[in-house]
Amino acid sequence: MGDGAASYRGSCFLAVDAGNSKTVAVVVDRSGHVLGRGRGGRGDIYGAATVRAAEEAVFGAVRAALSEVGVEAADVCSGAFRLAGVDFPEDAEFWDARIRCRLPGMMRWSVKNDAFASLRLIDGSGVGVSITAGTGPAIAARSADGRESFSGMYVFDDLGGQGLGNSALEAACRAWMGLGPATRLSDELCILYDAPDPGELRHLFTRRFGALPPTELWKSARVVLALADDGDLVAARIVTDQAVAFVRYAKWCAARVGSQLNSGDLPVLLNGSVVTSEHAALRVALINELARTAPTATVLVAEAPPLQGIVLDALVEGGVELTLQLTARVKDEHPDDFFAT
């Protein structure tokens, strides 16, 4: 270990964000400067091909981040793991045990569902409601007295990028069959996947042999958003339906921590790749739905990805006092391509 790495012994911090499209990990110093980065695959123990694959995605990303700066787990003052699939107490217990085994000597860490990743981006306190639309949905609430709730396994709508893709394929096929309204999704999806018609497009994703994986369909989320922005009524309805569902779950989470979304007690943060996309459809639909059903709520759109919120968690949990300067620095520490799916 070189002199530079030695200077970070016991004074660096680890943040890990594991989702259904990728896992990202960073090591930072007390000032929020990034020292090392790592990426891995799908880190959700419910969504990965196997639990072992999810574990390797998470710890592979961590190893890469630690190696880049030349430190060991024992040099980490505090680690914050925000992982998709930490839905029940036994899931957190599983990861606690694996962290203890795979990262020996790490001083302290916390494990929570990835829905909590963005909360500290609101004002540093970690209090509020976050609605995150990435590959899938993640909704969380935390009250000023520390009560927490999140959506986890209690989401019964097909939301996020995967939901947009699934709904788009269904809408295109219904239009092709004459069982639904016409939509430009039919042509645009066929162009995207080089299919002659929606019937063959359905075949591409559902045939017994050689079918495209569902992850390929998620790529069509941006098509749905773009067409919704451009006035396609079917695409717009898909997006609006998602916004209504997201807000319903946000109200449920808020109620479970003793608040009403319309009380104004908890600010609401919108985040995730689908919400912050260059296509504003879901962002606008969420803002409109919140204005309709919770008009007194303060609604913010995140200016940084969820990982930066996890960095702030790691710093705070490691005893670092947050300042406006530190929070601003953390929000501006990553190249855009680091978060590309």
C-alpha positions as CSV (number, residue, x, y, z in Angstrom):
1,M,0.0,0.0,0.0
2,G,1.4,3.4,-1.1
3,D,1.7,6.5,1.1
4,G,-1.4,8.0,-0.5
5,A,-3.5,5.0,0.4
6,A,-2.0,4.8,3.9
7,S,-3.3,8.3,4.6
8,Y,-6.8,7.1,4.2
9,R,-6.6,4.3,6.7
10,G,-9.7,4.5,8.9
11,S,-10.8,7.8,7.3
12,C,-12.5,6.8,4.0
13,F,-16.1,6.0,3.4
14,L,-17.9,3.5,1.2
15,A,-21.3,4.0,-0.6
16,V,-23.0,1.2,-2.6
17,D,-26.1,1.4,-4.7
18,A,-27.3,-2.0,-6.1
19,G,-30.2,-2.1,-8.5
20,N,-31.7,-4.3,-11.2
21,S,-29.6,-2.8,-14.0
22,K,-26.3,-2.3,-12.3
23,T,-24.4,-1.9,-9.0
24,V,-22.1,1.1,-8.4
25,A,-19.8,1.6,-5.5
26,V,-17.5,4.6,-4.5
27,V,-15.0,5.3,-1.9
28,V,-14.7,8.9,-0.7
29,D,-12.7,10.9,1.8
30,R,-14.1,13.0,4.6
31,S,-14.5,15.9,2.1
32,G,-16.6,13.9,-0.2
33,H,-13.9,13.6,-2.9
34,V,-14.1,10.3,-4.8
35,L,-11.1,8.2,-4.3
36,G,-12.2,5.0,-6.1
37,R,-15.1,3.7,-8.2
38,G,-16.4,0.3,-9.1
39,R,-19.3,-1.2,-11.1
40,G,-21.0,-4.5,-11.1
41,G,-24.1,-6.2,-12.5
42,R,-27.6,-6.8,-11.0
43,G,-27.3,-6.7,-7.2
44,D,-30.9,-7.5,-6.3
45,I,-31.1,-10.9,-4.6
46,Y,-34.6,-11.3,-5.9
47,G,-33.9,-10.1,-9.5
48,A,-30.4,-11.5,-10.3
49,A,-30.1,-15.0,-11.8
50,T,-28.9,-16.3,-8.5
51,V,-28.3,-15.0,-5.0
52,R,-24.6,-15.7,-5.6
53,A,-24.7,-13.6,-8.7
54,A,-26.2,-10.7,-6.8
55,E,-23.5,-11.1,-4.1
56,E,-20.7,-11.1,-6.7
57,A,-22.2,-8.0,-8.3
58,V,-22.1,-6.1,-5.0
59,F,-18.8,-7.2,-3.8
60,G,-17.2,-7.0,-7.2
61,A,-18.1,-3.4,-7.4
62,V,-16.8,-2.8,-3.8
63,R,-13.5,-4.6,-4.6
64,A,-13.0,-2.5,-7.6
65,A,-13.6,0.7,-5.7
66,L,-11.3,-0.2,-2.9
67,S,-8.6,-1.4,-5.2
68,E,-8.6,1.8,-7.2
69,V,-7.5,3.7,-4.1
70,G,-5.4,0.9,-2.7
71,V,-7.2,0.4,0.7
72,E,-8.8,-2.5,2.4
73,A,-12.2,-2.9,4.1
74,A,-10.6,-2.3,7.5
75,D,-9.6,1.2,6.2
76,V,-13.3,2.1,5.8
77,C,-14.7,4.2,8.6
78,S,-18.3,3.7,7.5
79,G,-20.2,2.0,4.7
80,A,-23.7,2.6,3.5
81,F,-25.3,-0.2,1.4
82,R,-28.6,0.7,-0.3
83,L,-29.6,-2.4,-2.1
84,A,-32.6,-3.4,-4.2
85,G,-34.1,-6.5,-2.7
86,V,-33.6,-5.7,0.9
87,D,-37.3,-6.1,1.4
88,F,-37.7,-8.1,4.6
89,P,-35.6,-8.3,7.8
90,E,-34.0,-11.5,6.8
91,D,-32.7,-9.9,3.6
92,A,-30.8,-7.3,5.7
93,E,-29.6,-10.1,7.9
94,F,-28.3,-11.9,4.9
95,W,-26.3,-8.9,3.7
96,D,-25.0,-8.1,7.1
97,A,-23.6,-11.6,7.4
98,R,-22.0,-11.4,3.9
99,I,-20.5,-8.0,4.6
100,R,-19.0,-9.2,7.8
101,C,-17.5,-12.2,6.0
102,R,-16.5,-10.5,2.7
103,L,-15.3,-7.2,4.1
104,P,-13.5,-8.1,7.4
105,G,-12.5,-5.3,9.7
106,M,-14.8,-2.7,8.3
107,M,-15.7,-0.4,11.3
108,R,-19.4,0.2,10.7
109,W,-22.0,-0.1,8.0
110,S,-25.7,0.1,7.4
111,V,-27.9,-1.9,5.1
112,K,-31.2,-0.6,3.8
113,N,-33.4,-0.9,0.7
114,D,-32.3,1.3,-2.2
115,A,-35.6,3.3,-1.8
116,F,-33.8,5.2,1.0
117,A,-30.9,6.2,-1.2
118,S,-32.0,9.6,-2.2
119,L,-33.6,10.9,1.0
120,R,-30.6,12.9,2.2
121,L,-30.4,14.7,-1.1
122,I,-33.5,16.8,0.0
123,D,-31.8,18.9,2.7
124,G,-29.2,16.7,4.3
125,S,-31.5,15.6,7.2
126,G,-32.7,12.4,5.5
127,V,-36.3,13.3,6.3
128,G,-39.0,13.3,3.6
129,V,-40.4,11.1,0.9
130,S,-38.6,9.9,-2.2
131,I,-40.1,8.6,-5.3
132,T,-37.5,6.9,-7.5
133,A,-38.3,5.6,-10.9
134,G,-35.3,3.7,-12.4
135,T,-35.5,0.2,-13.9
136,G,-38.1,-0.5,-11.2
137,P,-39.9,1.5,-8.5
138,A,-38.6,2.5,-5.1
139,I,-40.5,4.7,-2.7
140,A,-39.5,5.5,0.8
141,A,-40.5,7.8,3.7
142,R,-38.7,8.9,6.9
143,S,-40.2,11.1,9.6
144,A,-38.3,13.6,11.7
145,D,-38.5,11.2,14.7
146,G,-36.8,8.4,12.6
147,R,-39.7,6.2,11.6
148,E,-39.1,4.6,8.2
149,S,-41.3,2.9,5.6
150,F,-40.6,1.8,2.0
151,S,-42.5,0.1,-0.8
152,G,-40.4,-3.0,-1.2
153,M,-42.4,-6.1,-2.1
154,Y,-45.6,-4.2,-1.7
155,V,-45.7,-2.7,-5.2
156,F,-48.4,-4.4,-7.3
157,D,-48.1,-2.2,-10.4
158,D,-45.6,-2.6,-13.2
159,L,-43.6,0.6,-12.7
160,G,-40.3,2.2,-13.7
161,G,-38.5,1.6,-17.0
162,Q,-39.4,-2.1,-17.1
163,G,-43.1,-1.2,-16.6
164,L,-42.9,1.4,-19.4
165,G,-41.4,-1.2,-21.7
166,N,-43.9,-3.9,-20.8
167,S,-46.9,-1.6,-21.2
168,A,-45.5,-0.3,-24.6
169,L,-45.3,-3.8,-26.0
170,E,-48.8,-4.6,-24.9
171,A,-50.2,-1.4,-26.3
172,A,-48.5,-2.0,-29.6
173,C,-49.8,-5.5,-29.9
174,R,-53.3,-4.5,-28.9
175,A,-53.3,-1.9,-31.6
176,W,-52.0,-4.4,-34.2
177,M,-54.8,-6.8,-33.2
178,G,-57.5,-4.2,-33.5
179,L,-58.2,-4.5,-29.7
180,G,-56.8,-1.2,-28.7
181,P,-56.3,2.4,-29.9
182,A,-53.8,3.2,-32.6
183,T,-50.4,4.4,-31.3
184,R,-47.1,5.4,-32.7
185,L,-45.6,2.9,-30.3
186,S,-46.3,0.2,-32.8
187,D,-44.0,1.6,-35.5
188,E,-41.4,3.0,-33.1
189,L,-40.9,-0.3,-31.3
190,C,-40.7,-2.2,-34.5
191,I,-38.0,0.1,-35.7
192,L,-36.1,-0.2,-32.4
193,Y,-36.1,-4.0,-32.4
194,D,-36.0,-4.4,-36.2
195,A,-39.4,-6.3,-36.3
196,P,-41.8,-6.3,-39.3
197,D,-44.9,-5.8,-37.1
198,P,-45.9,-6.0,-33.4
199,G,-46.9,-9.6,-33.8
200,E,-43.4,-10.6,-34.6
201,L,-42.2,-8.2,-31.9
202,R,-44.2,-10.1,-29.4
203,H,-42.7,-13.3,-30.7
204,L,-39.2,-12.0,-30.3
205,F,-39.7,-11.6,-26.6
206,T,-41.8,-14.6,-25.8
207,R,-40.7,-17.5,-28.0
208,R,-39.5,-20.7,-26.4
209,F,-36.1,-20.7,-28.0
210,G,-33.9,-17.6,-28.5
211,A,-36.2,-15.0,-27.0
212,L,-34.7,-11.6,-26.3
213,P,-34.3,-11.1,-22.5
214,P,-36.8,-8.9,-20.7
215,T,-34.0,-6.4,-20.0
216,E,-33.9,-5.6,-23.7
217,L,-37.5,-4.4,-23.5
218,W,-36.6,-1.9,-20.8
219,K,-34.7,0.0,-23.5
220,S,-38.0,1.1,-25.0
221,A,-38.8,3.2,-21.9
222,R,-37.3,6.3,-23.5
223,V,-39.4,5.7,-26.6
224,V,-42.5,5.8,-24.4
225,L,-41.4,9.0,-22.7
226,A,-40.5,10.6,-26.0
227,L,-43.8,9.8,-27.6
228,A,-45.7,10.9,-24.5
229,D,-43.9,14.2,-24.7
230,D,-44.9,14.4,-28.4
231,G,-48.6,13.9,-27.8
232,D,-49.2,10.2,-28.4
233,L,-52.3,9.6,-26.3
234,V,-51.5,5.9,-25.6
235,A,-48.0,6.6,-24.5
236,A,-49.2,9.6,-22.4
237,R,-51.8,7.3,-20.7
238,I,-49.1,4.8,-19.8
239,V,-47.0,7.5,-18.2
240,T,-49.9,9.1,-16.4
241,D,-51.0,5.7,-15.0
242,Q,-47.5,5.2,-13.6
243,A,-47.5,8.6,-12.0
244,V,-50.9,7.9,-10.3
245,A,-49.6,4.6,-8.9
246,F,-46.3,6.1,-7.7
247,V,-48.1,8.8,-5.7
248,R,-50.5,6.2,-4.2
249,Y,-47.5,4.3,-2.8
250,A,-45.9,7.5,-1.6
251,K,-49.0,8.3,0.4
252,W,-49.0,4.8,1.9
253,C,-45.4,5.2,2.9
254,A,-46.0,8.6,4.4
255,A,-49.0,7.3,6.4
256,R,-46.9,4.5,7.8
257,V,-44.5,7.0,9.4
258,G,-47.3,9.0,10.8
259,S,-47.8,11.7,8.2
260,Q,-50.1,12.6,5.4
261,L,-48.5,13.6,2.1
262,N,-50.8,16.6,1.8
263,S,-49.8,17.8,5.3
264,G,-46.7,19.4,4.0
265,D,-44.7,17.8,6.8
266,L,-42.6,15.7,4.4
267,P,-40.9,17.2,1.3
268,V,-41.1,14.9,-1.7
269,L,-38.1,14.2,-3.9
270,L,-38.3,12.8,-7.4
271,N,-35.3,10.8,-8.7
272,G,-34.2,7.9,-10.9
273,S,-33.1,7.6,-14.5
274,V,-36.7,7.6,-15.8
275,V,-37.7,10.7,-13.8
276,T,-34.6,12.7,-14.6
277,S,-34.5,11.6,-18.3
278,E,-34.1,14.2,-21.0
279,H,-37.8,13.3,-21.8
280,A,-39.9,15.0,-19.2
281,A,-43.1,13.0,-19.4
282,L,-43.0,11.1,-16.2
283,R,-41.4,14.0,-14.3
284,V,-44.2,16.3,-15.4
285,A,-46.9,13.6,-14.7
286,L,-45.6,13.1,-11.2
287,I,-45.5,16.8,-10.4
288,N,-49.1,17.2,-11.8
289,E,-50.4,14.2,-9.8
290,L,-48.8,15.5,-6.6
291,A,-50.2,19.0,-7.3
292,R,-53.7,17.4,-7.7
293,T,-53.7,15.1,-4.7
294,A,-51.2,16.7,-2.3
295,P,-51.1,20.4,-3.2
296,T,-49.4,21.5,0.0
297,A,-46.4,19.1,-0.4
298,T,-43.1,20.6,-1.4
299,V,-41.9,18.7,-4.5
300,L,-38.3,18.7,-5.6
301,V,-36.6,17.1,-8.6
302,A,-33.2,15.6,-7.7
303,E,-30.1,17.3,-9.2
304,A,-27.9,14.2,-8.4
305,P,-28.3,10.5,-8.7
306,P,-29.2,8.3,-5.7
307,L,-25.6,7.2,-5.2
308,Q,-24.7,10.7,-4.0
309,G,-27.4,10.4,-1.3
310,I,-25.8,7.2,-0.2
311,V,-22.4,8.9,0.0
312,L,-24.0,11.5,2.3
313,D,-25.4,8.6,4.4
314,A,-22.0,7.0,4.7
315,L,-20.4,10.3,5.8
316,V,-23.1,11.1,8.4
317,E,-23.1,7.6,9.8
318,G,-19.3,7.9,10.1
319,G,-19.6,11.0,12.2
320,V,-19.0,13.7,9.5
321,E,-21.0,16.9,9.8
322,L,-22.7,17.8,6.6
323,T,-22.3,21.4,5.4
324,L,-23.7,23.0,2.3
325,Q,-20.3,23.0,0.7
326,L,-19.8,19.3,1.4
327,T,-23.3,18.4,0.0
328,A,-22.7,20.5,-3.1
329,R,-19.3,18.8,-3.6
330,V,-20.7,15.3,-3.3
331,K,-23.4,16.1,-5.9
332,D,-20.8,17.0,-8.5
333,E,-18.2,14.3,-8.1
334,H,-19.1,11.7,-10.8
335,P,-18.8,11.6,-14.6
336,D,-22.2,11.0,-16.3
337,D,-21.0,7.8,-18.0
338,F,-20.3,6.2,-14.6
339,F,-24.1,5.9,-14.2
340,A,-24.9,4.7,-17.7
341,T,-26.8,1.4,-17.7
